[in-house]
Amino acid sequence: MSSKLVAFRCPQPLLARLDAAAKELGVTRSRVIVEALRLFIQTVKRRKGRVVPPYRGKDLLSQLNFTARRRAK
């Protein structure tokens, strides 16, 4: 699948959490963001557009799928 570079602004505290999650999982920031977006869109579809409740970090991490493309340590 091809990809496209996308830039966005991220609050510093959230960026720190993103970096910590990526390091813990052994993947890139991009991989965490793509997987989180996939999960978010899937959840919104399942809820038929209703507001999605905020996730707690560990709850979200447990639902992400990083089985493919792990970065070598």
Predicted model as a PDB file, atoms N, CA, C, CB and O in Angstrom, pLDDT in the B-factor column:
MODEL        1                                                                  
ATOM      1  N   MET A   1       0.861  -1.180   0.000  1.00 77.00           N  
ATOM      2  CA  MET A   1       0.000   0.000   0.000  1.00 77.00           C  
ATOM      3  C   MET A   1       0.896   1.229   0.000  1.00 77.00           C  
ATOM      4  CB  MET A   1      -0.974   0.006   1.233  1.00 77.00           C  
ATOM      5  O   MET A   1       1.851   1.304   0.773  1.00 77.00           O  
ATOM      6  N   SER A   2       0.597   2.183  -0.854  1.00 90.00           N  
ATOM      7  CA  SER A   2       1.389   3.407  -0.886  1.00 90.00           C  
ATOM      8  C   SER A   2       0.988   4.315   0.275  1.00 90.00           C  
ATOM      9  CB  SER A   2       1.210   4.140  -2.236  1.00 90.00           C  
ATOM     10  O   SER A   2      -0.087   4.169   0.856  1.00 90.00           O  
ATOM     11  N   SER A   3       1.866   5.239   0.594  1.00 90.00           N  
ATOM     12  CA  SER A   3       1.573   6.157   1.692  1.00 90.00           C  
ATOM     13  C   SER A   3       1.909   7.573   1.268  1.00 90.00           C  
ATOM     14  CB  SER A   3       2.357   5.769   2.965  1.00 90.00           C  
ATOM     15  O   SER A   3       2.616   7.792   0.284  1.00 90.00           O  
ATOM     16  N   LYS A   4       1.397   8.529   2.019  1.00 94.00           N  
ATOM     17  CA  LYS A   4       1.616   9.936   1.726  1.00 94.00           C  
ATOM     18  C   LYS A   4       2.024  10.637   3.015  1.00 94.00           C  
ATOM     19  CB  LYS A   4       0.343  10.592   1.106  1.00 94.00           C  
ATOM     20  O   LYS A   4       1.468  10.363   4.079  1.00 94.00           O  
ATOM     21  N   LEU A   5       2.982  11.527   2.921  1.00 95.00           N  
ATOM     22  CA  LEU A   5       3.447  12.286   4.076  1.00 95.00           C  
ATOM     23  C   LEU A   5       2.354  13.271   4.498  1.00 95.00           C  
ATOM     24  CB  LEU A   5       4.779  13.034   3.753  1.00 95.00           C  
ATOM     25  O   LEU A   5       1.832  14.022   3.675  1.00 95.00           O  
ATOM     26  N   VAL A   6       2.018  13.257   5.789  1.00 94.00           N  
ATOM     27  CA  VAL A   6       1.016  14.159   6.345  1.00 94.00           C  
ATOM     28  C   VAL A   6       1.620  14.814   7.581  1.00 94.00           C  
ATOM     29  CB  VAL A   6      -0.318  13.400   6.692  1.00 94.00           C  
ATOM     30  O   VAL A   6       2.194  14.132   8.429  1.00 94.00           O  
ATOM     31  N   ALA A   7       1.493  16.123   7.682  1.00 94.00           N  
ATOM     32  CA  ALA A   7       2.007  16.839   8.851  1.00 94.00           C  
ATOM     33  C   ALA A   7       0.832  17.342   9.679  1.00 94.00           C  
ATOM     34  CB  ALA A   7       2.932  18.021   8.427  1.00 94.00           C  
ATOM     35  O   ALA A   7      -0.194  17.747   9.132  1.00 94.00           O  
ATOM     36  N   PHE A   8       0.986  17.315  10.992  1.00 91.00           N  
ATOM     37  CA  PHE A   8      -0.045  17.851  11.870  1.00 91.00           C  
ATOM     38  C   PHE A   8       0.595  18.357  13.146  1.00 91.00           C  
ATOM     39  CB  PHE A   8      -1.116  16.787  12.183  1.00 91.00           C  
ATOM     40  O   PHE A   8       1.720  17.985  13.479  1.00 91.00           O  
ATOM     41  N   ARG A   9      -0.117  19.195  13.848  1.00 94.00           N  
ATOM     42  CA  ARG A   9       0.375  19.728  15.122  1.00 94.00           C  
ATOM     43  C   ARG A   9      -0.091  18.810  16.246  1.00 94.00           C  
ATOM     44  CB  ARG A   9      -0.123  21.196  15.357  1.00 94.00           C  
ATOM     45  O   ARG A   9      -1.211  18.299  16.232  1.00 94.00           O  
ATOM     46  N   CYS A  10       0.786  18.616  17.207  1.00 92.00           N  
ATOM     47  CA  CYS A  10       0.494  17.722  18.316  1.00 92.00           C  
ATOM     48  C   CYS A  10       0.945  18.397  19.611  1.00 92.00           C  
ATOM     49  CB  CYS A  10       1.194  16.338  18.125  1.00 92.00           C  
ATOM     50  O   CYS A  10       2.086  18.851  19.691  1.00 92.00           O  
ATOM     51  N   PRO A  11       0.085  18.475  20.622  1.00 93.00           N  
ATOM     52  CA  PRO A  11       0.510  19.062  21.893  1.00 93.00           C  
ATOM     53  C   PRO A  11       1.710  18.296  22.459  1.00 93.00           C  
ATOM     54  CB  PRO A  11      -0.659  19.059  22.910  1.00 93.00           C  
ATOM     55  O   PRO A  11       1.769  17.071  22.359  1.00 93.00           O  
ATOM     56  N   GLN A  12       2.654  19.011  23.044  1.00 95.00           N  
ATOM     57  CA  GLN A  12       3.880  18.418  23.551  1.00 95.00           C  
ATOM     58  C   GLN A  12       3.638  17.236  24.502  1.00 95.00           C  
ATOM     59  CB  GLN A  12       4.687  19.471  24.253  1.00 95.00           C  
ATOM     60  O   GLN A  12       4.309  16.213  24.367  1.00 95.00           O  
ATOM     61  N   PRO A  13       2.705  17.339  25.456  1.00 93.00           N  
ATOM     62  CA  PRO A  13       2.485  16.187  26.355  1.00 93.00           C  
ATOM     63  C   PRO A  13       1.997  14.938  25.601  1.00 93.00           C  
ATOM     64  CB  PRO A  13       1.463  16.559  27.439  1.00 93.00           C  
ATOM     65  O   PRO A  13       2.372  13.817  25.948  1.00 93.00           O  
ATOM     66  N   LEU A  14       1.173  15.133  24.586  1.00 93.00           N  
ATOM     67  CA  LEU A  14       0.687  14.005  23.800  1.00 93.00           C  
ATOM     68  C   LEU A  14       1.816  13.413  22.953  1.00 93.00           C  
ATOM     69  CB  LEU A  14      -0.485  14.440  22.903  1.00 93.00           C  
ATOM     70  O   LEU A  14       1.897  12.197  22.781  1.00 93.00           O  
ATOM     71  N   LEU A  15       2.678  14.274  22.430  1.00 95.00           N  
ATOM     72  CA  LEU A  15       3.826  13.808  21.656  1.00 95.00           C  
ATOM     73  C   LEU A  15       4.751  12.949  22.529  1.00 95.00           C  
ATOM     74  CB  LEU A  15       4.603  15.007  21.068  1.00 95.00           C  
ATOM     75  O   LEU A  15       5.268  11.928  22.076  1.00 95.00           O  
ATOM     76  N   ALA A  16       4.950  13.362  23.756  1.00 95.00           N  
ATOM     77  CA  ALA A  16       5.787  12.583  24.676  1.00 95.00           C  
ATOM     78  C   ALA A  16       5.171  11.203  24.912  1.00 95.00           C  
ATOM     79  CB  ALA A  16       5.962  13.332  26.023  1.00 95.00           C  
ATOM     80  O   ALA A  16       5.884  10.201  24.962  1.00 95.00           O  
ATOM     81  N   ARG A  17       3.853  11.156  25.054  1.00 94.00           N  
ATOM     82  CA  ARG A  17       3.168   9.872  25.244  1.00 94.00           C  
ATOM     83  C   ARG A  17       3.255   9.018  23.979  1.00 94.00           C  
ATOM     84  CB  ARG A  17       1.692  10.100  25.629  1.00 94.00           C  
ATOM     85  O   ARG A  17       3.411   7.799  24.057  1.00 94.00           O  
ATOM     86  N   LEU A  18       3.154   9.654  22.829  1.00 95.00           N  
ATOM     87  CA  LEU A  18       3.289   8.949  21.554  1.00 95.00           C  
ATOM     88  C   LEU A  18       4.674   8.319  21.442  1.00 95.00           C  
ATOM     89  CB  LEU A  18       3.038   9.909  20.371  1.00 95.00           C  
ATOM     90  O   LEU A  18       4.806   7.149  21.085  1.00 95.00           O  
ATOM     91  N   ASP A  19       5.700   9.104  21.750  1.00 96.00           N  
ATOM     92  CA  ASP A  19       7.065   8.595  21.676  1.00 96.00           C  
ATOM     93  C   ASP A  19       7.287   7.444  22.655  1.00 96.00           C  
ATOM     94  CB  ASP A  19       8.061   9.717  21.953  1.00 96.00           C  
ATOM     95  O   ASP A  19       7.954   6.464  22.325  1.00 96.00           O  
ATOM     96  N   ALA A  20       6.729   7.563  23.852  1.00 95.00           N  
ATOM     97  CA  ALA A  20       6.875   6.498  24.845  1.00 95.00           C  
ATOM     98  C   ALA A  20       6.185   5.221  24.364  1.00 95.00           C  
ATOM     99  CB  ALA A  20       6.295   6.942  26.205  1.00 95.00           C  
ATOM    100  O   ALA A  20       6.726   4.127  24.523  1.00 95.00           O  
ATOM    101  N   ALA A  21       5.007   5.354  23.784  1.00 93.00           N  
ATOM    102  CA  ALA A  21       4.282   4.180  23.279  1.00 93.00           C  
ATOM    103  C   ALA A  21       5.047   3.530  22.129  1.00 93.00           C  
ATOM    104  CB  ALA A  21       2.861   4.577  22.816  1.00 93.00           C  
ATOM    105  O   ALA A  21       5.162   2.306  22.070  1.00 93.00           O  
ATOM    106  N   ALA A  22       5.568   4.347  21.219  1.00 94.00           N  
ATOM    107  CA  ALA A  22       6.321   3.808  20.082  1.00 94.00           C  
ATOM    108  C   ALA A  22       7.566   3.066  20.562  1.00 94.00           C  
ATOM    109  CB  ALA A  22       6.718   4.940  19.111  1.00 94.00           C  
ATOM    110  O   ALA A  22       7.889   1.987  20.063  1.00 94.00           O  
ATOM    111  N   LYS A  23       8.256   3.652  21.530  1.00 95.00           N  
ATOM    112  CA  LYS A  23       9.457   3.006  22.063  1.00 95.00           C  
ATOM    113  C   LYS A  23       9.107   1.686  22.745  1.00 95.00           C  
ATOM    114  CB  LYS A  23      10.175   3.938  23.052  1.00 95.00           C  
ATOM    115  O   LYS A  23       9.781   0.677  22.539  1.00 95.00           O  
ATOM    116  N   GLU A  24       8.053   1.699  23.557  1.00 94.00           N  
ATOM    117  CA  GLU A  24       7.619   0.490  24.275  1.00 94.00           C  
ATOM    118  C   GLU A  24       7.249  -0.632  23.302  1.00 94.00           C  
ATOM    119  CB  GLU A  24       6.419   0.809  25.186  1.00 94.00           C  
ATOM    120  O   GLU A  24       7.550  -1.801  23.541  1.00 94.00           O  
ATOM    121  N   LEU A  25       6.598  -0.259  22.212  1.00 93.00           N  
ATOM    122  CA  LEU A  25       6.151  -1.246  21.236  1.00 93.00           C  
ATOM    123  C   LEU A  25       7.217  -1.601  20.200  1.00 93.00           C  
ATOM    124  CB  LEU A  25       4.925  -0.739  20.535  1.00 93.00           C  
ATOM    125  O   LEU A  25       7.079  -2.587  19.475  1.00 93.00           O  
ATOM    126  N   GLY A  26       8.277  -0.800  20.132  1.00 95.00           N  
ATOM    127  CA  GLY A  26       9.334  -1.062  19.163  1.00 95.00           C  
ATOM    128  C   GLY A  26       8.953  -0.730  17.740  1.00 95.00           C  
ATOM    129  O   GLY A  26       9.387  -1.393  16.798  1.00 95.00           O  
ATOM    130  N   VAL A  27       8.132   0.308  17.587  1.00 96.00           N  
ATOM    131  CA  VAL A  27       7.699   0.737  16.254  1.00 96.00           C  
ATOM    132  C   VAL A  27       7.899   2.240  16.129  1.00 96.00           C  
ATOM    133  CB  VAL A  27       6.208   0.355  15.993  1.00 96.00           C  
ATOM    134  O   VAL A  27       8.267   2.910  17.094  1.00 96.00           O  
ATOM    135  N   THR A  28       7.653   2.765  14.930  1.00 96.00           N  
ATOM    136  CA  THR A  28       7.817   4.200  14.693  1.00 96.00           C  
ATOM    137  C   THR A  28       6.580   4.976  15.159  1.00 96.00           C  
ATOM    138  CB  THR A  28       8.081   4.470  13.200  1.00 96.00           C  
ATOM    139  O   THR A  28       5.514   4.406  15.391  1.00 96.00           O  
ATOM    140  N   ARG A  29       6.760   6.295  15.288  1.00 95.00           N  
ATOM    141  CA  ARG A  29       5.627   7.176  15.580  1.00 95.00           C  
ATOM    142  C   ARG A  29       4.541   6.980  14.532  1.00 95.00           C  
ATOM    143  CB  ARG A  29       6.074   8.659  15.626  1.00 95.00           C  
ATOM    144  O   ARG A  29       3.360   6.856  14.859  1.00 95.00           O  
ATOM    145  N   SER A  30       4.952   6.954  13.273  1.00 95.00           N  
ATOM    146  CA  SER A  30       3.992   6.827  12.181  1.00 95.00           C  
ATOM    147  C   SER A  30       3.152   5.571  12.325  1.00 95.00           C  
ATOM    148  CB  SER A  30       4.711   6.819  10.843  1.00 95.00           C  
ATOM    149  O   SER A  30       1.940   5.595  12.111  1.00 95.00           O  
ATOM    150  N   ARG A  31       3.803   4.477  12.688  1.00 95.00           N  
ATOM    151  CA  ARG A  31       3.072   3.205  12.838  1.00 95.00           C  
ATOM    152  C   ARG A  31       2.023   3.310  13.938  1.00 95.00           C  
ATOM    153  CB  ARG A  31       4.049   2.048  13.150  1.00 95.00           C  
ATOM    154  O   ARG A  31       0.909   2.811  13.777  1.00 95.00           O  
ATOM    155  N   VAL A  32       2.362   3.950  15.052  1.00 95.00           N  
ATOM    156  CA  VAL A  32       1.403   4.127  16.143  1.00 95.00           C  
ATOM    157  C   VAL A  32       0.237   4.992  15.677  1.00 95.00           C  
ATOM    158  CB  VAL A  32       2.086   4.761  17.379  1.00 95.00           C  
ATOM    159  O   VAL A  32      -0.923   4.667  15.933  1.00 95.00           O  
ATOM    160  N   ILE A  33       0.543   6.085  14.997  1.00 95.00           N  
ATOM    161  CA  ILE A  33      -0.507   7.000  14.542  1.00 95.00           C  
ATOM    162  C   ILE A  33      -1.422   6.321  13.532  1.00 95.00           C  
ATOM    163  CB  ILE A  33       0.109   8.262  13.926  1.00 95.00           C  
ATOM    164  O   ILE A  33      -2.643   6.436  13.636  1.00 95.00           O  
ATOM    165  N   VAL A  34      -0.856   5.619  12.559  1.00 94.00           N  
ATOM    166  CA  VAL A  34      -1.668   4.943  11.546  1.00 94.00           C  
ATOM    167  C   VAL A  34      -2.574   3.902  12.199  1.00 94.00           C  
ATOM    168  CB  VAL A  34      -0.768   4.278  10.482  1.00 94.00           C  
ATOM    169  O   VAL A  34      -3.760   3.821  11.876  1.00 94.00           O  
ATOM    170  N   GLU A  35      -2.030   3.119  13.100  1.00 93.00           N  
ATOM    171  CA  GLU A  35      -2.835   2.083  13.755  1.00 93.00           C  
ATOM    172  C   GLU A  35      -3.913   2.707  14.640  1.00 93.00           C  
ATOM    173  CB  GLU A  35      -1.937   1.155  14.593  1.00 93.00           C  
ATOM    174  O   GLU A  35      -5.036   2.204  14.693  1.00 93.00           O  
ATOM    175  N   ALA A  36      -3.582   3.800  15.335  1.00 91.00           N  
ATOM    176  CA  ALA A  36      -4.574   4.494  16.168  1.00 91.00           C  
ATOM    177  C   ALA A  36      -5.700   5.068  15.311  1.00 91.00           C  
ATOM    178  CB  ALA A  36      -3.903   5.619  16.981  1.00 91.00           C  
ATOM    179  O   ALA A  36      -6.868   4.984  15.691  1.00 91.00           O  
ATOM    180  N   LEU A  37      -5.363   5.648  14.165  1.00 91.00           N  
ATOM    181  CA  LEU A  37      -6.388   6.178  13.254  1.00 91.00           C  
ATOM    182  C   LEU A  37      -7.274   5.068  12.709  1.00 91.00           C  
ATOM    183  CB  LEU A  37      -5.733   6.934  12.094  1.00 91.00           C  
ATOM    184  O   LEU A  37      -8.491   5.223  12.611  1.00 91.00           O  
ATOM    185  N   ARG A  38      -6.650   3.942  12.355  1.00 91.00           N  
ATOM    186  CA  ARG A  38      -7.426   2.806  11.863  1.00 91.00           C  
ATOM    187  C   ARG A  38      -8.428   2.354  12.919  1.00 91.00           C  
ATOM    188  CB  ARG A  38      -6.496   1.639  11.473  1.00 91.00           C  
ATOM    189  O   ARG A  38      -9.595   2.106  12.613  1.00 91.00           O  
ATOM    190  N   LEU A  39      -7.972   2.250  14.150  1.00 88.00           N  
ATOM    191  CA  LEU A  39      -8.847   1.829  15.239  1.00 88.00           C  
ATOM    192  C   LEU A  39      -9.949   2.862  15.492  1.00 88.00           C  
ATOM    193  CB  LEU A  39      -8.032   1.603  16.517  1.00 88.00           C  
ATOM    194  O   LEU A  39     -11.105   2.493  15.701  1.00 88.00           O  
ATOM    195  N   PHE A  40      -9.601   4.142  15.473  1.00 83.00           N  
ATOM    196  CA  PHE A  40     -10.580   5.202  15.692  1.00 83.00           C  
ATOM    197  C   PHE A  40     -11.664   5.169  14.617  1.00 83.00           C  
ATOM    198  CB  PHE A  40      -9.890   6.573  15.709  1.00 83.00           C  
ATOM    199  O   PHE A  40     -12.853   5.222  14.932  1.00 83.00           O  
ATOM    200  N   ILE A  41     -11.259   5.083  13.349  1.00 85.00           N  
ATOM    201  CA  ILE A  41     -12.230   5.068  12.247  1.00 85.00           C  
ATOM    202  C   ILE A  41     -13.119   3.835  12.331  1.00 85.00           C  
ATOM    203  CB  ILE A  41     -11.510   5.108  10.886  1.00 85.00           C  
ATOM    204  O   ILE A  41     -14.328   3.920  12.116  1.00 85.00           O  
ATOM    205  N   GLN A  42     -12.526   2.701  12.641  1.00 85.00           N  
ATOM    206  CA  GLN A  42     -13.302   1.464  12.808  1.00 85.00           C  
ATOM    207  C   GLN A  42     -14.329   1.615  13.937  1.00 85.00           C  
ATOM    208  CB  GLN A  42     -12.359   0.270  13.100  1.00 85.00           C  
ATOM    209  O   GLN A  42     -15.467   1.164  13.806  1.00 85.00           O  
ATOM    210  N   THR A  43     -13.932   2.240  15.027  1.00 80.00           N  
ATOM    211  CA  THR A  43     -14.825   2.430  16.172  1.00 80.00           C  
ATOM    212  C   THR A  43     -15.965   3.382  15.824  1.00 80.00           C  
ATOM    213  CB  THR A  43     -14.042   2.965  17.380  1.00 80.00           C  
ATOM    214  O   THR A  43     -17.115   3.136  16.187  1.00 80.00           O  
ATOM    215  N   VAL A  44     -15.648   4.469  15.121  1.00 77.00           N  
ATOM    216  CA  VAL A  44     -16.686   5.430  14.722  1.00 77.00           C  
ATOM    217  C   VAL A  44     -17.696   4.749  13.801  1.00 77.00           C  
ATOM    218  CB  VAL A  44     -16.054   6.666  14.015  1.00 77.00           C  
ATOM    219  O   VAL A  44     -18.903   4.940  13.950  1.00 77.00           O  
ATOM    220  N   LYS A  45     -17.208   3.960  12.855  1.00 80.00           N  
ATOM    221  CA  LYS A  45     -18.121   3.242  11.954  1.00 80.00           C  
ATOM    222  C   LYS A  45     -19.024   2.299  12.741  1.00 80.00           C  
ATOM    223  CB  LYS A  45     -17.327   2.450  10.893  1.00 80.00           C  
ATOM    224  O   LYS A  45     -20.230   2.232  12.503  1.00 80.00           O  
ATOM    225  N   ARG A  46     -18.423   1.572  13.682  1.00 79.00           N  
ATOM    226  CA  ARG A  46     -19.188   0.612  14.476  1.00 79.00           C  
ATOM    227  C   ARG A  46     -20.255   1.328  15.317  1.00 79.00           C  
ATOM    228  CB  ARG A  46     -18.243  -0.203  15.388  1.00 79.00           C  
ATOM    229  O   ARG A  46     -21.335   0.787  15.556  1.00 79.00           O  
ATOM    230  N   ARG A  47     -19.941   2.530  15.755  1.00 73.00           N  
ATOM    231  CA  ARG A  47     -20.893   3.306  16.559  1.00 73.00           C  
ATOM    232  C   ARG A  47     -21.788   4.188  15.704  1.00 73.00           C  
ATOM    233  CB  ARG A  47     -20.151   4.163  17.563  1.00 73.00           C  
ATOM    234  O   ARG A  47     -22.564   4.988  16.225  1.00 73.00           O  
ATOM    235  N   LYS A  48     -21.676   4.040  14.406  1.00 74.00           N  
ATOM    236  CA  LYS A  48     -22.491   4.797  13.441  1.00 74.00           C  
ATOM    237  C   LYS A  48     -22.381   6.311  13.655  1.00 74.00           C  
ATOM    238  CB  LYS A  48     -23.958   4.370  13.544  1.00 74.00           C  
ATOM    239  O   LYS A  48     -23.382   7.026  13.613  1.00 74.00           O  
ATOM    240  N   GLY A  49     -21.150   6.790  13.885  1.00 62.00           N  
ATOM    241  CA  GLY A  49     -20.902   8.221  13.985  1.00 62.00           C  
ATOM    242  C   GLY A  49     -21.116   8.816  15.351  1.00 62.00           C  
ATOM    243  O   GLY A  49     -20.856  10.004  15.543  1.00 62.00           O  
ATOM    244  N   ARG A  50     -21.582   8.037  16.314  1.00 65.00           N  
ATOM    245  CA  ARG A  50     -21.762   8.596  17.652  1.00 65.00           C  
ATOM    246  C   ARG A  50     -20.407   8.947  18.253  1.00 65.00           C  
ATOM    247  CB  ARG A  50     -22.518   7.604  18.566  1.00 65.00           C  
ATOM    248  O   ARG A  50     -19.377   8.417  17.838  1.00 65.00           O  
ATOM    249  N   VAL A  51     -20.418   9.827  19.213  1.00 59.00           N  
ATOM    250  CA  VAL A  51     -19.181  10.274  19.840  1.00 59.00           C  
ATOM    251  C   VAL A  51     -18.474   9.095  20.497  1.00 59.00           C  
ATOM    252  CB  VAL A  51     -19.463  11.382  20.875  1.00 59.00           C  
ATOM    253  O   VAL A  51     -19.087   8.293  21.202  1.00 59.00           O  
ATOM    254  N   VAL A  52     -17.187   9.011  20.253  1.00 54.00           N  
ATOM    255  CA  VAL A  52     -16.380   7.941  20.821  1.00 54.00           C  
ATOM    256  C   VAL A  52     -15.839   8.411  22.168  1.00 54.00           C  
ATOM    257  CB  VAL A  52     -15.217   7.534  19.856  1.00 54.00           C  
ATOM    258  O   VAL A  52     -15.277   9.503  22.255  1.00 54.00           O  
ATOM    259  N   PRO A  53     -15.999   7.614  23.211  1.00 61.00           N  
ATOM    260  CA  PRO A  53     -15.496   8.032  24.524  1.00 61.00           C  
ATOM    261  C   PRO A  53     -13.967   8.123  24.508  1.00 61.00           C  
ATOM    262  CB  PRO A  53     -15.963   7.047  25.623  1.00 61.00           C  
ATOM    263  O   PRO A  53     -13.314   7.420  23.737  1.00 61.00           O  
ATOM    264  N   PRO A  54     -13.394   8.982  25.352  1.00 59.00           N  
ATOM    265  CA  PRO A  54     -11.932   9.075  25.384  1.00 59.00           C  
ATOM    266  C   PRO A  54     -11.315   7.764  25.848  1.00 59.00           C  
ATOM    267  CB  PRO A  54     -11.484  10.221  26.302  1.00 59.00           C  
ATOM    268  O   PRO A  54     -11.863   7.072  26.706  1.00 59.00           O  
ATOM    269  N   TYR A  55     -10.175   7.438  25.270  1.00 56.00           N  
ATOM    270  CA  TYR A  55      -9.485   6.208  25.632  1.00 56.00           C  
ATOM    271  C   TYR A  55      -8.427   6.487  26.684  1.00 56.00           C  
ATOM    272  CB  TYR A  55      -8.852   5.557  24.398  1.00 56.00           C  
ATOM    273  O   TYR A  55      -7.828   7.563  26.700  1.00 56.00           O  
ATOM    274  N   ARG A  56      -8.204   5.548  27.537  1.00 55.00           N  
ATOM    275  CA  ARG A  56      -7.066   5.599  28.439  1.00 55.00           C  
ATOM    276  C   ARG A  56      -5.914   4.926  27.683  1.00 55.00           C  
ATOM    277  CB  ARG A  56      -7.374   4.883  29.841  1.00 55.00           C  
ATOM    278  O   ARG A  56      -6.138   3.986  26.920  1.00 55.00           O  
ATOM    279  N   GLY A  57      -4.707   5.397  27.890  1.00 55.00           N  
ATOM    280  CA  GLY A  57      -3.548   4.914  27.147  1.00 55.00           C  
ATOM    281  C   GLY A  57      -3.428   3.404  27.100  1.00 55.00           C  
ATOM    282  O   GLY A  57      -3.272   2.836  26.019  1.00 55.00           O  
ATOM    283  N   LYS A  58      -3.496   2.738  28.247  1.00 58.00           N  
ATOM    284  CA  LYS A  58      -3.328   1.282  28.272  1.00 58.00           C  
ATOM    285  C   LYS A  58      -4.486   0.581  27.570  1.00 58.00           C  
ATOM    286  CB  LYS A  58      -3.213   0.783  29.717  1.00 58.00           C  
ATOM    287  O   LYS A  58      -4.280  -0.454  26.935  1.00 58.00           O  
ATOM    288  N   ASP A  59      -5.710   1.128  27.672  1.00 63.00           N  
ATOM    289  CA  ASP A  59      -6.849   0.531  26.975  1.00 63.00           C  
ATOM    290  C   ASP A  59      -6.631   0.576  25.471  1.00 63.00           C  
ATOM    291  CB  ASP A  59      -8.154   1.254  27.347  1.00 63.00           C  
ATOM    292  O   ASP A  59      -6.881  -0.404  24.770  1.00 63.00           O  
ATOM    293  N   LEU A  60      -6.165   1.716  24.981  1.00 59.00           N  
ATOM    294  CA  LEU A  60      -5.942   1.874  23.549  1.00 59.00           C  
ATOM    295  C   LEU A  60      -4.806   0.971  23.087  1.00 59.00           C  
ATOM    296  CB  LEU A  60      -5.633   3.341  23.207  1.00 59.00           C  
ATOM    297  O   LEU A  60      -4.937   0.283  22.074  1.00 59.00           O  
ATOM    298  N   LEU A  61      -3.698   0.965  23.815  1.00 60.00           N  
ATOM    299  CA  LEU A  61      -2.553   0.153  23.413  1.00 60.00           C  
ATOM    300  C   LEU A  61      -2.923  -1.317  23.320  1.00 60.00           C  
ATOM    301  CB  LEU A  61      -1.403   0.337  24.390  1.00 60.00           C  
ATOM    302  O   LEU A  61      -2.407  -2.036  22.464  1.00 60.00           O  
ATOM    303  N   SER A  62      -3.818  -1.772  24.200  1.00 65.00           N  
ATOM    304  CA  SER A  62      -4.190  -3.184  24.174  1.00 65.00           C  
ATOM    305  C   SER A  62      -4.987  -3.541  22.920  1.00 65.00           C  
ATOM    306  CB  SER A  62      -4.997  -3.534  25.415  1.00 65.00           C  
ATOM    307  O   SER A  62      -5.071  -4.716  22.563  1.00 65.00           O  
ATOM    308  N   GLN A  63      -5.575  -2.548  22.245  1.00 65.00           N  
ATOM    309  CA  GLN A  63      -6.388  -2.810  21.062  1.00 65.00           C  
ATOM    310  C   GLN A  63      -5.624  -2.631  19.752  1.00 65.00           C  
ATOM    311  CB  GLN A  63      -7.585  -1.910  21.066  1.00 65.00           C  
ATOM    312  O   GLN A  63      -6.111  -3.029  18.694  1.00 65.00           O  
ATOM    313  N   LEU A  64      -4.449  -2.044  19.812  1.00 63.00           N  
ATOM    314  CA  LEU A  64      -3.692  -1.793  18.595  1.00 63.00           C  
ATOM    315  C   LEU A  64      -3.034  -3.064  18.093  1.00 63.00           C  
ATOM    316  CB  LEU A  64      -2.643  -0.717  18.833  1.00 63.00           C  
ATOM    317  O   LEU A  64      -2.668  -3.936  18.881  1.00 63.00           O  
ATOM    318  N   ASN A  65      -2.885  -3.166  16.783  1.00 63.00           N  
ATOM    319  CA  ASN A  65      -2.314  -4.354  16.162  1.00 63.00           C  
ATOM    320  C   ASN A  65      -0.967  -4.009  15.541  1.00 63.00           C  
ATOM    321  CB  ASN A  65      -3.274  -4.934  15.097  1.00 63.00           C  
ATOM    322  O   ASN A  65      -0.908  -3.379  14.485  1.00 63.00           O  
ATOM    323  N   PHE A  66       0.106  -4.418  16.191  1.00 62.00           N  
ATOM    324  CA  PHE A  66       1.434  -4.149  15.695  1.00 62.00           C  
ATOM    325  C   PHE A  66       2.178  -5.429  15.344  1.00 62.00           C  
ATOM    326  CB  PHE A  66       2.212  -3.359  16.710  1.00 62.00           C  
ATOM    327  O   PHE A  66       3.409  -5.457  15.380  1.00 62.00           O  
ATOM    328  N   THR A  67       1.458  -6.478  15.009  1.00 58.00           N  
ATOM    329  CA  THR A  67       2.107  -7.754  14.735  1.00 58.00           C  
ATOM    330  C   THR A  67       2.974  -7.698  13.490  1.00 58.00           C  
ATOM    331  CB  THR A  67       1.072  -8.841  14.587  1.00 58.00           C  
ATOM    332  O   THR A  67       3.988  -8.393  13.424  1.00 58.00           O  
ATOM    333  N   ALA A  68       2.616  -6.908  12.520  1.00 48.00           N  
ATOM    334  CA  ALA A  68       3.405  -6.800  11.287  1.00 48.00           C  
ATOM    335  C   ALA A  68       4.358  -5.606  11.385  1.00 48.00           C  
ATOM    336  CB  ALA A  68       2.474  -6.654  10.045  1.00 48.00           C  
ATOM    337  O   ALA A  68       4.051  -4.602  12.027  1.00 48.00           O  
ATOM    338  N   ARG A  69       5.488  -5.729  10.754  1.00 50.00           N  
ATOM    339  CA  ARG A  69       6.440  -4.624  10.598  1.00 50.00           C  
ATOM    340  C   ARG A  69       7.013  -4.089  11.898  1.00 50.00           C  
ATOM    341  CB  ARG A  69       5.785  -3.512   9.878  1.00 50.00           C  
ATOM    342  O   ARG A  69       7.122  -2.872  12.050  1.00 50.00           O  
ATOM    343  N   ARG A  70       7.377  -4.927  12.826  1.00 49.00           N  
ATOM    344  CA  ARG A  70       8.062  -4.447  14.037  1.00 49.00           C  
ATOM    345  C   ARG A  70       9.453  -3.979  13.666  1.00 49.00           C  
ATOM    346  CB  ARG A  70       8.134  -5.559  15.129  1.00 49.00           C  
ATOM    347  O   ARG A  70      10.126  -4.605  12.847  1.00 49.00           O  
ATOM    348  N   ARG A  71       9.883  -2.895  14.256  1.00 50.00           N  
ATOM    349  CA  ARG A  71      11.202  -2.338  13.995  1.00 50.00           C  
ATOM    350  C   ARG A  71      12.252  -3.158  14.740  1.00 50.00           C  
ATOM    351  CB  ARG A  71      11.266  -0.847  14.414  1.00 50.00           C  
ATOM    352  O   ARG A  71      12.043  -3.538  15.891  1.00 50.00           O  
ATOM    353  N   ALA A  72      13.358  -3.423  14.096  1.00 49.00           N  
ATOM    354  CA  ALA A  72      14.431  -4.185  14.725  1.00 49.00           C  
ATOM    355  C   ALA A  72      15.024  -3.381  15.871  1.00 49.00           C  
ATOM    356  CB  ALA A  72      15.523  -4.554  13.698  1.00 49.00           C  
ATOM    357  O   ALA A  72      15.182  -2.164  15.768  1.00 49.00           O  
ATOM    358  N   LYS A  73      15.352  -4.065  16.967  1.00 47.00           N  
ATOM    359  CA  LYS A  73      15.923  -3.363  18.129  1.00 47.00           C  
ATOM    360  C   LYS A  73      17.416  -3.373  18.082  1.00 47.00           C  
ATOM    361  CB  LYS A  73      15.453  -3.985  19.429  1.00 47.00           C  
ATOM    362  O   LYS A  73      18.066  -2.831  18.976  1.00 47.00           O  
TER     363      LYS A  73                                                      
ENDMDL                                                                          
END                                                                             
